[in-house]
Amino acid sequence: MSSRLTLALRLYREGKVSFYSTDLEELAKMGLPYTKAPIFYNPRMKLNRDVTISIFSSLSLKSAADLMAASGVRALRLKAEGGAEEVFACDSNCLSAQIIKMNVKLNKLSGIRVKCSDARLEAERMAWENERVDYLDLDPFGSPAPFLDSFLRAVKRGGIIGITATDEPPLFGIYPDKLLRYYGVWGKKLPFCKEFGIRSLISFTIRTAARLDLAAEPLLSYGEGHYVRAYFRIERGAERSKHLLKELGWVLYKEGDFEIIRGIDEMPRGAMGPIWVGKIVEPEFLGKLSPLNEEVGKLFEKLKEEADGPPFYQRLDIICSKLNMRIPKPKIVIESLREMGHFAARSHLDPLGIKTTAKREEIEDLIRKLTSS
Ligand SMILES: C[S@@+](CC[C@H](N)C(=O)[O-])C[C@H]1O[C@@H](n2cnc3c(N)ncnc32)[C@H](O)[C@@H]1O
């Protein structure tokens, strides 16, 4: 019996690179989703990679690693568009590693090292052999939690780690037991569950880093499509990490309204967390970034608008359903709240989500006024 493997490949283009990966149309014809591809490539994650390239090139970083490189598209783009001098691409799927080598040649790129190996093993080796990188990408199937310890050790001090989490049901509190087991956070699904997921991921990363005497400073986090993404600067030092731990806290959710409790010294009855209650976007960091293209520019604009806002958001659809009133235009609500002297901005996570310093009753009164006029 022949043991030959037949693989339908397709030539793709993303950013400035061309690369071979599984033919996703052929896969779909066989009734298989893209997650079953022998070599993984998700075109819908292009914005995720565009943001990585924007950050890497804006900070003029030199070395990068994608230890779960799949088709190698992110690694190739870090070299071709990000200006990286050295890139390390690794995947535990040896077929992926073979294709990445082929894709490196196809793009006539040098300075990309490719290996078939386990990501955690390589991250620990990088730390042990002092081959830490300026930028490390953590982009697993599902939760990044099992990989975080080793990955944090493989980032140069002052370097950046970019983390993707696609395990939204646990992070969003839909599976509270898994949220607790994977992230050490207690929570249930709330109306602003997407931001709760981001704040849980940040809290987990800070606490994991603190165990290693590292400080993971949150720089920029967002949610899009079916994933959340968070970037951190990694510094050494227990003092720095203690400072970050002070910005953990709880959220108390009651009858449609919520309260933020800063500090984790005491857990109030019924509270959820510990979550990050500081900024999810650092305006100073965002100000240093040049967006790679219009789509990244639009995302950065949205993040800039809400960056100085308080944690979480009020949902106009939920408030209006309670008041039995039509939903006013979010833009009008935001302008009115600003005229009242409040911070107000739309959340990038929900088209009807308003981040504001106004109290719930004030928003309800405003909606009554707006819808009756
Ligand atoms: C979501 S994909 C990564 C996508 C890629 N970073 C990109 O931007 O296109 C996850 C990849 O991780 C690989 N993988 C899973 N477990 C791994 C492990 N323990 N070590 C290394 N690679 C692993 C899979 O083979 C798959 O290619």
The ligand as an SDF file (V2000), in Angstrom:
LIG
                    3D

 27 29  0  0  0  0  0  0  0  0999 V2000
   -3.8140   29.5010   15.4090 C   0  0  0  0  0  0  0  0  0  0  0  0
   -2.5070   28.7140   14.5940 S   0  0  0  0  0  0  0  0  0  0  0  0
   -1.2740   29.9390   14.4820 C   0  0  0  0  0  0  0  0  0  0  0  0
   -1.4740   30.9160   13.3730 C   0  0  0  0  0  0  0  0  0  0  0  0
   -0.2920   31.7650   13.0260 C   0  0  0  0  0  0  0  0  0  0  0  0
    0.3710   32.3140   14.1770 N   0  0  0  0  0  0  0  0  0  0  0  0
   -0.7310   32.8690   12.0710 C   0  0  0  0  0  0  0  0  0  0  0  0
   -0.6510   34.0700   12.4020 O   0  0  0  0  0  0  0  0  0  0  0  0
   -1.1900   32.5280   10.9700 O   0  0  0  0  0  0  0  0  0  0  0  0
   -1.8790   27.6430   15.8130 C   0  0  0  0  0  0  0  0  0  0  0  0
   -0.6880   26.8170   15.3570 C   0  0  0  0  0  0  0  0  0  0  0  0
   -0.0760   26.2930   16.5270 O   0  0  0  0  0  0  0  0  0  0  0  0
    0.4410   25.0160   16.2330 C   0  0  0  0  0  0  0  0  0  0  0  0
    0.6240   24.3420   17.5320 N   0  0  0  0  0  0  0  0  0  0  0  0
   -0.3100   23.7880   18.3420 C   0  0  0  0  0  0  0  0  0  0  0  0
    0.2670   23.3320   19.4810 N   0  0  0  0  0  0  0  0  0  0  0  0
    1.5900   23.6250   19.3820 C   0  0  0  0  0  0  0  0  0  0  0  0
    2.7050   23.4240   20.2350 C   0  0  0  0  0  0  0  0  0  0  0  0
    2.5650   22.8330   21.4260 N   0  0  0  0  0  0  0  0  0  0  0  0
    3.9110   23.8580   19.8170 N   0  0  0  0  0  0  0  0  0  0  0  0
    4.0640   24.4680   18.6120 C   0  0  0  0  0  0  0  0  0  0  0  0
    3.0400   24.6770   17.7580 N   0  0  0  0  0  0  0  0  0  0  0  0
    1.8190   24.2660   18.1390 C   0  0  0  0  0  0  0  0  0  0  0  0
   -0.5750   24.3970   15.3130 C   0  0  0  0  0  0  0  0  0  0  0  0
    0.0320   23.3680   14.5380 O   0  0  0  0  0  0  0  0  0  0  0  0
   -1.0010   25.6130   14.4720 C   0  0  0  0  0  0  0  0  0  0  0  0
   -0.2520   25.6740   13.2960 O   0  0  0  0  0  0  0  0  0  0  0  0
  1  2  1  0
  2  3  1  0
  2 10  1  0
  3  4  1  0
  4  5  1  0
  5  6  1  0
  5  7  1  0
  7  8  2  0
  7  9  1  0
 10 11  1  0
 11 12  1  0
 11 26  1  0
 12 13  1  0
 13 14  1  0
 13 24  1  0
 14 15  1  0
 14 23  1  0
 15 16  2  0
 16 17  1  0
 17 18  1  0
 17 23  2  0
 18 19  1  0
 18 20  2  0
 20 21  1  0
 21 22  2  0
 22 23  1  0
 24 25  1  0
 24 26  1  0
 26 27  1  0
M  CHG  2   2   1   9  -1
M  END
$$$$
